[in-house]
């Protein structure tokens, strides 16, 4: 507000002074110059009527009403005042139009409107710093879950692009530098509804500065950062950053898990996917044989570390090892991999897998096509650096396409929307592949060919009013009772309970006879029908009565009176009565 007022007064100061001066001189002249009434007597116009006359005359309205005709001196003065006032108005209006078109003024107005929207927010929101490929994907995911986001980006074209996006929820956006504390505060860093700050710019140093500023100015807020350097990660961690995601380390661990435990990988992909999308086909990367790694930069090093830990044989193809570093204890072939000669030297005809991870999409596509021609049976993993090339990478026919921005967006989306799913994925790391395949089979029976819905339920007043009321008054309810169909209590809902948390305790795939307690959190997966019916049970006491005792007392005074006077006087007690 201060900036807008300052610009207005600064730019309009001269026109306002000119208008005031002309009006003052014009009004004073009309007061001082005498006129004649109808009887020929001298009369002077008072200040009010002089201002009134000069106002409608200076604006060229031409309104009459003055009771006496003007003298020649008055007419001469009015004529001069008309010309001067018209010029002054043209000058003022021109200055005002120039002010409205000024970029600085428009930016100040945008900041003012942005700040007003942030102050009026009454629901939790996530402050996303950087609206590039990663930030855009994350904002889309957040809004699809009916949650709110606020965006800061340094580039105006990205902010303009956000305004054109067809998002489910409106997303306020500020063109500013997230490294500046003032812009973070304007975006709602200290707002009581700010749930987390997410730094997703392409520059590690920028993300580090955002993390530092957020933790210093609001220590309680959750901070999530992207980083692709171990040194920057360590620095972020020292300032208390809650979550740090490196896309290369994440994918390296994912590929190694796919080699060792394809069932676990499939389970993770299905649970963390976007609801309604087609289910991914299972991946079976070869667990034995030679793998060729093209590119030994940050991505290549993460892949080499994780695959070597699984005992796989690797050959590295790198054109500039003096810049990226020489692989330790791994064979090295100099070159890009775009030439058939280089790939043959690396042993492509005998290899079982190929990982292409250079920073250039054109080179990556060329390597894949060359390798496919030499060995059609290769299992190919390729890095996609820019989403604009998505159609090309789909056409090339790679088994796995890795995009850093998509990986980060997916992980952060899961963390923000269903944090218990992150815990569940960590807990199931210790289960064997057969257990995971059995769980996958149960999911297929429920959702057929679409990604299941995954959501959380907390036993509290807001999330489960009916259940909370029952337990608070001494009633007992098991997980199996809760997951019955409120339309037919003999049928279970198409829902799988994945995780039950109670304080510090964690139980994977809890039994149906597990009694529920206040404060319990449940991670569930299933279809939308099951979710909607469970929501009805959680909030409706009569539906809960039906599940527990097979009958529900009538609603309303009249129906209860008729029910008592009817022939069927003996009924099952409600759950609340049993308490």
Buried (B, 14 or more C-beta within 10 A) or exposed (E): EEBEEEBBEEBBEEBBEBBEEBBEBBBEBBBEBEBBEEEEEEEEBEEEBBBBBBBEBBEEEEEEEBEBEBBEEBEEBBEEBBEBBBEBBEBBEEBBEEBEEEEEBEBBBBBBEBBEBBEEBEEBBBBBBBBBBBBBBBBBBBBBBEBBBBBBBBEEEBBEBBEEEEBEBEBBBBBBBBBBBEBBBBBBBEBEEBBBBBBBBBEBEBBBBBBBBBBEBBEEBBBBBBBBBEEBBEBBBEBEBBBBBBBBBBBBBBBBBBBBBBBBBBBBBBBBBEBEEEBEEBBEBBBEEBBBBBBBBBBBBBBBBBBBEEEBBBBBBBBEBEEBEEBEEBBEBEBBBBBEEBBBBBBBEEBBBBBBBBEBBEBBBBBBEBBBEBBEEBBBBBBBBEBEBEEBBEEBEBBBBBBBBBBBBBBBBBBBBBBBBBBBBEBBEEBEBEBBBEBBEEBEEBBEEBBBBBBBBBBBEEBBBBBBBBBEEEBEBBBBBBBBBBEEBEEEBBBBBBBBBBEEEBBBBBEEEBEBEBEBBBBBBBBBBBBEBBBBBBBBBBBBBBBBBEEBBBEEEEEEEEBEEEEEEEBBEBBBEBB
